[in-house]
Amino acid sequence: MSPSGRSRPAFTLVELLVVIAIIGVMVGLLLPAVQAAREAARRMSCGNNLKQIGLGLHNYHAAYNKLPVHMMGTHSHTGAYANTGMGTNANAPFGHNEYTLSFLVGLTPFVEQQALWEQISNRLVGRTDGQATAPGGTPDRPWAAMGPAPRQGQYRPWATDITTYRCPSDPGFGLPALGRTNYAACVGDSFRLINARWPGQPVGGVLQYTNAGTIANVNASQRGMWMPAFQKSFRDVLDGLSNTMMCGEINTDLGDRDITTTTLISPSGAGQLANNPGGPNVSTNCITNFIDPLRPRYYRGDIVQLTGGGGSAGQIAVQFQQRGFMWADARGIYTMFTAILPPNSGLCSGAGDSSEGLMPAASRHQGGVHVLMGDGAVKFITDSIEAGDRSAGDVRNGQTGPRAPGSPSPYGLWGALGTRASSEVITTDF
């Protein structure tokens, strides 16, 4: 009671319910805006990561007058992996990577990862499970400088996540991946020999990597800013740095059969891909027929899953090796993208993770992907970019007409942005 003897004013139950309802409606209206603002911030952070990578690449080039090599490292005299980091010969090198390291490894000291680079470039003791060496190995036997195969999860640097190499919009984290990456090298508008660690095979115990025929094939097909296993410089980019993509976004796999992160194998192998990369046969046999009609960005759940190799005749196998799982690994599924199919298209391989295949750029952002141009500018490319005739075969050695070496890209503006010296004038804003 108030001093005057009257009841104190108060809200009725109806009034409280009305107020709560109004607050609920306001929250419902504001929540999408808050989520959109958060995504805008993540997208800006992603673009800044690419700018940092671009600045690091330009600083690397200023220091060495070359770009880092993509698909390089160390090798044994037999050309065999040392995946376990173990060896019986005390004088033998310990843990080769057989030329499978990505450009992101050499870039580490230029993106404020000097401490990690010191671990990689020197002999290193210790494993991610806390042991000094692999069980049965010589106590305190160190890993060799530049490390073992990138898929060796016991080597601590390969299992390290680097913030600059991750897009904040991508939620992928942890095993079965090692250190993930959302940024990949642009290898141009062809996939011919993009995974060739060396052009040749061991001969007499010596690794031959100057095979003239293979080098001719590589020179004709690998037309991007990055030419795997060969060192390039800005002077090689005759189309202009502002007209040539250097890096771009990729998604990392979440185990959900997303078409941008799960590699399907073409039943006709790499030959079908070469003659008709994005055409009806490949799209139908390698992608379209196996998409879930209720979830168009995902493959059906009834597709057989294998951990390596191909399926039987006419069978499509989902590969266990999936997109962006190892930033240190130079192979296409992990750290490359091709400018053939437009961004956020499906992946398709001729065989396993070391095979040629369609490796489009992709992102968790709505409508497109960030790309890093050669001059360091970051652009957002939409999924609807003009991509030419996706049913056309790629440019490669031994072909004539529009597929002859040196021809303009058959994949429109998207393909032209992916090539470094195809003499194409880009007049369209992108």
Rosetta blueprint (number, residue, H / E / L):
1 M L
2 S L
3 P L
4 S L
5 G L
6 R L
7 S L
8 R L
9 P L
10 A L
11 F L
12 T L
13 L H
14 V H
15 E H
16 L H
17 L H
18 V H
19 V H
20 I H
21 A H
22 I H
23 I H
24 G H
25 V H
26 M H
27 V H
28 G H
29 L H
30 L H
31 L H
32 P H
33 A H
34 V H
35 Q H
36 A H
37 A H
38 R H
39 E H
40 A H
41 A H
42 R H
43 R H
44 M H
45 S H
46 C H
47 G H
48 N H
49 N H
50 L H
51 K H
52 Q H
53 I H
54 G H
55 L H
56 G H
57 L H
58 H H
59 N H
60 Y H
61 H H
62 A H
63 A H
64 Y H
65 N L
66 K L
67 L L
68 P L
69 V L
70 H L
71 M L
72 M E
73 G L
74 T L
75 H L
76 S L
77 H L
78 T L
79 G L
80 A L
81 Y L
82 A L
83 N L
84 T L
85 G L
86 M L
87 G L
88 T L
89 N L
90 A L
91 N L
92 A L
93 P L
94 F L
95 G L
96 H L
97 N L
98 E L
99 Y L
100 T L
101 L E
102 S L
103 F H
104 L H
105 V H
106 G H
107 L H
108 T H
109 P H
110 F H
111 V L
112 E L
113 Q L
114 Q H
115 A H
116 L H
117 W H
118 E H
119 Q H
120 I H
121 S H
122 N L
123 R L
124 L E
125 V L
126 G L
127 R L
128 T L
129 D L
130 G L
131 Q L
132 A L
133 T L
134 A L
135 P L
136 G L
137 G L
138 T L
139 P L
140 D L
141 R L
142 P L
143 W E
144 A L
145 A L
146 M L
147 G L
148 P L
149 A L
150 P L
151 R L
152 Q L
153 G L
154 Q L
155 Y L
156 R H
157 P H
158 W H
159 A H
160 T L
161 D L
162 I L
163 T H
164 T H
165 Y H
166 R L
167 C L
168 P L
169 S L
170 D L
171 P L
172 G L
173 F L
174 G L
175 L L
176 P L
177 A L
178 L L
179 G L
180 R L
181 T L
182 N L
183 Y E
184 A E
185 A E
186 C E
187 V L
188 G L
189 D L
190 S L
191 F L
192 R L
193 L L
194 I L
195 N L
196 A L
197 R L
198 W L
199 P L
200 G L
201 Q L
202 P E
203 V E
204 G L
205 G L
206 V E
207 L E
208 Q L
209 Y L
210 T L
211 N L
212 A H
213 G H
214 T H
215 I H
216 A H
217 N H
218 V H
219 N H
220 A H
221 S H
222 Q L
223 R L
224 G L
225 M L
226 W L
227 M E
228 P L
229 A L
230 F E
231 Q L
232 K L
233 S L
234 F H
235 R H
236 D H
237 V L
238 L L
239 D L
240 G L
241 L H
242 S H
243 N H
244 T L
245 M E
246 M E
247 C E
248 G E
249 E E
250 I L
251 N L
252 T L
253 D L
254 L L
255 G L
256 D L
257 R L
258 D E
259 I L
260 T L
261 T L
262 T L
263 T L
264 L E
265 I E
266 S L
267 P L
268 S L
269 G H
270 A H
271 G H
272 Q H
273 L H
274 A H
275 N H
276 N L
277 P L
278 G L
279 G L
280 P H
281 N H
282 V H
283 S H
284 T H
285 N H
286 C H
287 I H
288 T H
289 N H
290 F H
291 I E
292 D E
293 P L
294 L L
295 R E
296 P E
297 R E
298 Y E
299 Y E
300 R L
301 G L
302 D L
303 I L
304 V L
305 Q E
306 L E
307 T L
308 G L
309 G L
310 G L
311 G L
312 S L
313 A L
314 G L
315 Q L
316 I L
317 A L
318 V E
319 Q E
320 F L
321 Q L
322 Q L
323 R L
324 G L
325 F L
326 M L
327 W L
328 A L
329 D E
330 A L
331 R L
332 G H
333 I H
334 Y H
335 T H
336 M E
337 F E
338 T L
339 A L
340 I L
341 L L
342 P L
343 P L
344 N L
345 S L
346 G L
347 L L
348 C E
349 S E
350 G L
351 A L
352 G L
353 D L
354 S L
355 S L
356 E L
357 G E
358 L E
359 M L
360 P L
361 A L
362 A L
363 S L
364 R L
365 H L
366 Q L
367 G L
368 G E
369 V E
370 H E
371 V E
372 L E
373 M E
374 G L
375 D L
376 G L
377 A L
378 V E
379 K E
380 F E
381 I E
382 T E
383 D L
384 S L
385 I L
386 E L
387 A L
388 G L
389 D L
390 R L
391 S L
392 A L
393 G L
394 D L
395 V L
396 R L
397 N L
398 G L
399 Q L
400 T L
401 G H
402 P H
403 R H
404 A L
405 P L
406 G L
407 S L
408 P L
409 S L
410 P L
411 Y L
412 G H
413 L H
414 W H
415 G H
416 A H
417 L H
418 G H
419 T L
420 R L
421 A L
422 S L
423 S L
424 E L
425 V L
426 I L
427 T L
428 T L
429 D L
430 F L
